[in-house]
Amino acid sequence: MFIDSHCHLDKLDLDLFDGQFANVIAHAKAAQVERMLCIGVTLEEFPAMQALVADYPEVVISCGAHPLYIAQHELAREQLLSYAKQTNVVAIGETGLDYYYAAENKAQQQESFRYHVEVACQVAKPLIIHTRDAQHDTLAILRDGGAQRCGGVLHCFTESLEMAEQAIEQLGFYISFSGIASFANAKALREVVKALPLERLLIETDSPWLAPVPHRGKPNQPAYVADVARCIAEVKGLSVEQVAAQTKANFYQLFSHARPLD
């Protein structure tokens, strides 16, 4: 029923699941979460992440270098391209720009971001974008790189309605909302949710961070994407089933390399 379009399964504290990764998947299935996209944040960690989820057809993966890790991990261009070509990789990223936490290395972030866009277009796989306090540069790099050719998603979205509309209208991108939309202080973000067409929305946990209400303050997990769906449904005056069905369809439309499970 539900799809968690963005989670970091290799970052979960397995002590909370009796030390068994299989229990993470079992919890998700019990909450009617049928698919999860596990996101890569460094190339160094990619092989271990890939091995962790290898036996679980419910999980698909991405590869990329997160902008907040760029300073510590120099981008290995040939390695990114090699990973991107693997058949079980369905998306490129997490990539993008973060001027909130790391404004001091803007140039380095931009260089990495541009190469991710180039790779995504080359392998025809969508981009997963992290953007914070960098609206103009994010959209400019995507436009300049021809990102409309590969498509993508602005994940864990917290920026302006104007940015979301430009990403949709100019680039054909999707917008993904996390548990932040359920927070008491996120009224402005809920107005963005309300204004955007459901046909362009995805839902995610970004676990193990940003657990939605009523789990706020606890470690997040893919099972909680159902609560994100309930929040979106309430904001838009729809049923949870409508939100689940449309965001699922959107997921497979965007991530076309992720074949639906039988």
MOBEL-V653934 format. One record per pair of residues at least 24 apart in sequence whose ideal C-beta (glycine too) atoms are under 10 Angstrom apart, sorted by sequence separation. I is the first residue (numbers start at 1). J is the second residue. If there is no record, write none. Layout:
BEGIN
I,J + I,J
END
This chain:
BEGIN
4,28 + 34,58 + 35,59 + 36,60 + 37,61 + 38,62 + 39,63 + 40,64 + 41,65 + 42,66 + 45,69 + 92,116 + 93,117 + 95,119 + 110,134 + 113,137 + 117,141 + 121,145 + 126,150 + 127,151 + 128,152 + 129,153 + 130,154 + 131,155 + 132,156 + 135,159 + 139,163 + 142,166 + 143,167 + 147,171 + 148,172 + 156,180 + 157,181 + 176,200 + 177,201 + 178,202 + 179,203 + 203,227 + 204,228 + 33,58 + 35,60 + 36,61 + 37,62 + 39,64 + 40,65 + 41,66 + 44,69 + 61,86 + 63,88 + 64,89 + 69,94 + 70,95 + 92,117 + 95,120 + 109,134 + 113,138 + 116,141 + 117,142 + 120,145 + 121,146 + 124,149 + 125,150 + 126,151 + 127,152 + 128,153 + 129,154 + 130,155 + 131,156 + 133,158 + 134,159 + 135,160 + 138,163 + 142,167 + 146,171 + 147,172 + 148,173 + 156,181 + 174,199 + 175,200 + 176,201 + 177,202 + 178,203 + 179,204 + 203,228 + 2,28 + 7,33 + 40,66 + 41,67 + 43,69 + 63,89 + 68,94 + 92,118 + 93,119 + 117,143 + 120,146 + 121,147 + 124,150 + 125,151 + 126,152 + 127,153 + 128,154 + 129,155 + 130,156 + 131,157 + 132,158 + 133,159 + 147,173 + 174,200 + 175,201 + 176,202 + 177,203 + 178,204 + 179,205 + 180,206 + 202,228 + 203,229 + 4,31 + 9,36 + 11,38 + 39,66 + 41,68 + 42,69 + 61,88 + 62,89 + 63,90 + 64,91 + 66,93 + 67,94 + 92,119 + 93,120 + 110,137 + 114,141 + 117,144 + 118,145 + 120,147 + 121,148 + 122,149 + 123,150 + 124,151 + 125,152 + 126,153 + 127,154 + 128,155 + 129,156 + 131,158 + 132,159 + 135,162 + 136,163 + 139,166 + 143,170 + 161,188 + 165,192 + 173,200 + 174,201 + 175,202 + 176,203 + 177,204 + 178,205 + 179,206 + 183,210 + 186,213 + 203,230 + 9,37 + 10,38 + 11,39 + 24,52 + 25,53 + 28,56 + 41,69 + 42,70 + 44,72 + 45,73 + 60,88 + 61,89 + 62,90 + 63,91 + 64,92 + 65,93 + 66,94 + 67,95 + 68,96 + 70,98 + 92,120 + 106,134 + 109,137 + 110,138 + 113,141 + 114,142 + 117,145 + 118,146 + 121,149 + 122,150 + 127,155 + 128,156 + 129,157 + 131,159 + 135,163 + 138,166 + 139,167 + 142,170 + 143,171 + 158,186 + 160,188 + 161,189 + 164,192 + 168,196 + 172,200 + 174,202 + 176,204 + 178,206 + 179,207 + 182,210 + 203,231 + 2,31 + 4,33 + 7,36 + 9,38 + 10,39 + 24,53 + 29,58 + 44,73 + 59,88 + 60,89 + 61,90 + 62,91 + 63,92 + 64,93 + 65,94 + 66,95 + 67,96 + 91,120 + 92,121 + 113,142 + 116,145 + 117,146 + 118,147 + 120,149 + 121,150 + 134,163 + 135,164 + 138,167 + 142,171 + 160,189 + 163,192 + 164,193 + 168,197 + 178,207 + 180,209 + 181,210 + 182,211 + 183,212 + 184,213 + 203,232 + 1,31 + 2,32 + 3,33 + 4,34 + 5,35 + 6,36 + 7,37 + 8,38 + 9,39 + 10,40 + 11,41 + 25,55 + 28,58 + 42,72 + 43,73 + 60,90 + 61,91 + 62,92 + 63,93 + 64,94 + 65,95 + 66,96 + 67,97 + 68,98 + 92,122 + 102,132 + 103,133 + 110,140 + 111,141 + 114,144 + 115,145 + 117,147 + 120,150 + 121,151 + 158,188 + 159,189 + 161,191 + 162,192 + 165,195 + 176,206 + 179,209 + 180,210 + 182,212 + 183,213 + 202,232 + 1,32 + 2,33 + 3,34 + 4,35 + 5,36 + 6,37 + 7,38 + 8,39 + 10,41 + 21,52 + 25,56 + 28,59 + 42,73 + 43,74 + 60,91 + 62,93 + 63,94 + 64,95 + 67,98 + 71,102 + 92,123 + 96,127 + 100,131 + 101,132 + 103,134 + 106,137 + 110,141 + 114,145 + 116,147 + 119,150 + 120,151 + 135,166 + 139,170 + 142,173 + 158,189 + 161,192 + 164,195 + 165,196 + 168,199 + 169,200 + 178,209 + 179,210 + 181,212 + 182,213 + 201,232 + 1,33 + 2,34 + 3,35 + 4,36 + 5,37 + 6,38 + 7,39 + 8,40 + 21,53 + 24,56 + 41,73 + 43,75 + 44,76 + 62,94 + 63,95 + 64,96 + 66,98 + 67,99 + 68,100 + 70,102 + 80,112 + 84,116 + 91,123 + 93,125 + 95,127 + 96,128 + 97,129 + 98,130 + 99,131 + 100,132 + 101,133 + 109,141 + 113,145 + 117,149 + 118,150 + 120,152 + 131,163 + 135,167 + 139,171 + 157,189 + 160,192 + 161,193 + 164,196 + 168,200 + 178,210 + 179,211 + 180,212 + 181,213 + 182,214 + 184,216 + 1,34 + 2,35 + 3,36 + 4,37 + 6,39 + 8,41 + 22,55 + 25,58 + 42,75 + 43,76 + 46,79 + 50,83 + 62,95 + 68,101 + 69,102 + 71,104 + 75,108 + 92,125 + 93,126 + 94,127 + 95,128 + 96,129 + 97,130 + 98,131 + 99,132 + 100,133 + 117,150 + 159,192 + 161,194 + 167,200 + 168,201 + 178,211 + 179,212 + 182,215 + 183,216 + 2,36 + 3,37 + 4,38 + 5,39 + 11,45 + 21,55 + 22,56 + 25,59 + 43,77 + 46,80 + 54,88 + 67,101 + 68,102 + 71,105 + 74,108 + 81,115 + 85,119 + 89,123 + 91,125 + 92,126 + 93,127 + 94,128 + 95,129 + 96,130 + 97,131 + 98,132 + 99,133 + 100,134 + 139,173 + 158,192 + 161,195 + 178,212 + 179,213 + 182,216 + 198,232 + 10,45 + 21,56 + 24,59 + 44,79 + 53,88 + 67,102 + 70,105 + 77,112 + 80,115 + 84,119 + 90,125 + 91,126 + 92,127 + 93,128 + 94,129 + 95,130 + 96,131 + 97,132 + 98,133 + 99,134 + 117,152 + 157,192 + 161,196 + 165,200 + 177,212 + 198,233 + 201,236 + 10,46 + 43,79 + 47,83 + 50,86 + 75,111 + 80,116 + 83,119 + 84,120 + 89,125 + 90,126 + 91,127 + 92,128 + 93,129 + 94,130 + 95,131 + 96,132 + 97,133 + 98,134 + 99,135 + 116,152 + 131,167 + 157,193 + 164,200 + 179,215 + 180,216 + 8,45 + 43,80 + 46,83 + 68,105 + 71,108 + 75,112 + 81,118 + 85,122 + 86,123 + 91,128 + 92,129 + 93,130 + 97,134 + 164,201 + 179,216 + 10,48 + 11,49 + 14,52 + 21,59 + 50,88 + 67,105 + 70,108 + 71,109 + 74,112 + 75,113 + 77,115 + 80,118 + 81,119 + 84,122 + 85,123 + 90,128 + 96,134 + 97,135 + 99,137 + 129,167 + 193,231 + 194,232 + 198,236 + 10,49 + 43,82 + 50,89 + 67,106 + 70,109 + 73,112 + 80,119 + 84,123 + 97,136 + 99,138 + 157,196 + 193,232 + 197,236 + 9,49 + 10,50 + 12,52 + 40,80 + 43,83 + 46,86 + 70,110 + 75,115 + 83,123 + 85,125 + 97,137 + 98,138 + 196,236 + 198,238 + 203,243 + 8,49 + 10,51 + 67,108 + 68,109 + 70,111 + 75,116 + 77,118 + 81,122 + 84,125 + 96,137 + 97,138 + 179,220 + 190,231 + 193,234 + 194,235 + 195,236 + 203,244 + 10,52 + 67,109 + 70,112 + 77,119 + 81,123 + 96,138 + 129,171 + 178,220 + 182,224 + 190,232 + 193,235 + 194,236 + 201,243 + 9,52 + 10,53 + 40,83 + 46,89 + 66,109 + 67,110 + 69,112 + 70,113 + 192,235 + 193,236 + 194,237 + 203,246 + 204,247 + 9,53 + 65,109 + 97,141 + 127,171 + 129,173 + 157,201 + 190,234 + 191,235 + 198,242 + 202,246 + 203,247 + 67,112 + 96,141 + 157,202 + 179,224 + 182,227 + 186,231 + 190,235 + 198,243 + 201,246 + 202,247 + 203,248 + 66,112 + 67,113 + 95,141 + 96,142 + 126,172 + 127,173 + 178,224 + 179,225 + 182,228 + 189,235 + 190,236 + 200,246 + 201,247 + 202,248 + 9,56 + 65,112 + 126,173 + 129,176 + 153,200 + 155,202 + 157,204 + 178,225 + 181,228 + 198,245 + 199,246 + 200,247 + 203,250 + 204,251 + 64,112 + 65,113 + 126,174 + 128,176 + 153,201 + 154,202 + 156,204 + 179,227 + 180,228 + 182,230 + 183,231 + 198,246 + 199,247 + 202,250 + 203,251 + 40,89 + 64,113 + 67,116 + 153,202 + 155,204 + 156,205 + 179,228 + 182,231 + 197,246 + 198,247 + 201,250 + 202,251 + 9,59 + 65,115 + 156,206 + 178,228 + 181,231 + 182,232 + 199,249 + 200,250 + 10,61 + 40,91 + 65,116 + 153,204 + 155,206 + 177,228 + 180,231 + 181,232 + 198,249 + 199,250 + 7,59 + 9,61 + 39,91 + 40,92 + 41,93 + 42,94 + 64,116 + 176,228 + 177,229 + 179,231 + 182,234 + 198,250 + 202,254 + 37,90 + 40,93 + 41,94 + 63,116 + 156,209 + 178,231 + 181,234 + 182,235 + 200,253 + 202,255 + 4,58 + 37,91 + 39,93 + 40,94 + 41,95 + 156,210 + 177,231 + 181,235 + 199,253 + 200,254 + 3,58 + 4,59 + 39,94 + 40,95 + 64,119 + 177,232 + 6,62 + 63,119 + 64,120 + 96,152 + 3,60 + 95,152 + 8,66 + 92,150 + 96,154 + 100,158 + 177,235 + 91,150 + 93,152 + 96,155 + 91,151 + 92,152 + 93,153 + 91,152 + 94,155 + 63,125 + 66,128 + 67,129 + 68,130 + 91,153 + 93,155 + 94,156 + 62,125 + 64,127 + 67,130 + 62,126 + 64,128 + 66,130 + 67,131 + 68,132 + 62,127 + 63,128 + 64,129 + 67,132 + 62,128 + 64,130 + 67,134 + 177,247 + 176,247 + 174,247 + 176,250 + 175,250 + 176,251 + 128,204 + 130,206 + 174,250 + 174,251 + 176,254 + 174,253 + 174,254 + 173,254 + 174,255 + 172,254 + 6,91 + 5,91 + 8,94 + 6,93 + 6,94 + 40,128 + 39,128 + 41,130 + 37,128 + 39,130 + 153,250 + 153,251 + 153,254 + 151,253 + 152,254 + 153,255 + 151,254 + 151,255 + 151,256 + 94,206 + 37,153 + 39,155 + 37,155 + 6,128 + 5,128 + 6,130 + 128,254 + 126,253 + 127,254 + 128,255 + 126,254 + 126,255 + 125,255 + 126,256 + 125,256 + 126,257 + 124,256 + 125,257 + 124,257 + 123,257 + 6,153 + 5,153 + 6,155 + 5,155 + 6,156 + 90,251 + 59,222 + 91,254 + 58,222 + 90,254 + 91,255 + 37,202 + 39,204 + 90,255 + 90,256 + 91,257 + 37,204 + 39,206 + 90,257 + 91,258 + 36,204 + 89,257 + 90,258 + 5,174 + 36,205 + 38,207 + 88,257 + 90,259 + 6,176 + 87,257 + 88,258 + 5,176 + 7,178 + 36,207 + 5,177 + 6,178 + 33,205 + 5,178 + 4,178 + 28,205 + 28,207 + 24,207 + 38,222 + 36,221 + 37,222 + 36,222 + 35,222 + 33,221 + 33,222 + 36,225 + 31,221 + 33,223 + 31,222 + 32,223 + 33,224 + 60,251 + 16,208 + 31,223 + 33,225 + 28,221 + 29,222 + 30,223 + 31,224 + 32,225 + 33,226 + 62,255 + 27,221 + 28,222 + 29,223 + 31,225 + 32,226 + 12,207 + 13,208 + 27,222 + 28,223 + 31,226 + 60,255 + 5,201 + 6,202 + 11,207 + 12,208 + 27,223 + 28,224 + 31,227 + 33,229 + 5,202 + 6,203 + 7,204 + 8,205 + 11,208 + 24,221 + 25,222 + 26,223 + 27,224 + 28,225 + 32,229 + 60,257 + 61,258 + 4,202 + 5,203 + 6,204 + 7,205 + 8,206 + 9,207 + 10,208 + 11,209 + 23,221 + 24,222 + 25,223 + 28,226 + 60,258 + 3,202 + 4,203 + 5,204 + 6,205 + 7,206 + 8,207 + 9,208 + 24,223 + 59,258 + 60,259 + 3,203 + 4,204 + 5,205 + 6,206 + 7,207 + 8,208 + 2,203 + 3,204 + 4,205 + 5,206 + 6,207 + 7,208 + 8,209 + 4,206 + 7,209 + 16,218 + 57,259 + 4,207 + 16,219 + 58,261 + 15,219 + 17,221 + 57,261 + 16,221 + 57,262 + 13,219 + 12,219 + 11,219 + 12,220 + 13,221 + 32,240 + 11,220 + 12,221 + 12,222 + 34,244 + 33,244 + 8,220 + 9,221 + 32,244 + 7,220 + 9,222 + 35,248 + 7,221 + 34,248 + 37,251 + 7,222 + 4,220 + 6,222 + 35,251 + 4,221 + 7,224 + 35,252 + 4,222 + 7,225 + 37,255 + 3,222 + 4,223 + 6,225 + 2,222 + 4,224 + 5,225 + 35,255 + 2,223 + 4,225 + 37,258 + 2,224 + 3,225 + 4,226 + 2,225 + 35,258 + 2,226 + 4,228 + 1,226 + 2,227 + 4,229 + 35,260 + 2,228 + 3,229 + 34,260 + 35,261 + 2,229 + 34,261 + 1,229 + 2,240 + 1,240 + 1,241 + 2,243 + 3,244 + 2,244 + 5,247 + 1,244 + 2,245 + 5,248 + 1,245 + 3,247 + 2,247 + 3,248 + 5,250 + 2,248 + 3,249 + 5,251 + 1,248 + 3,250 + 4,251 + 3,251 + 2,251 + 3,252 + 5,254 + 5,255 + 3,255 + 5,258 + 3,258
END
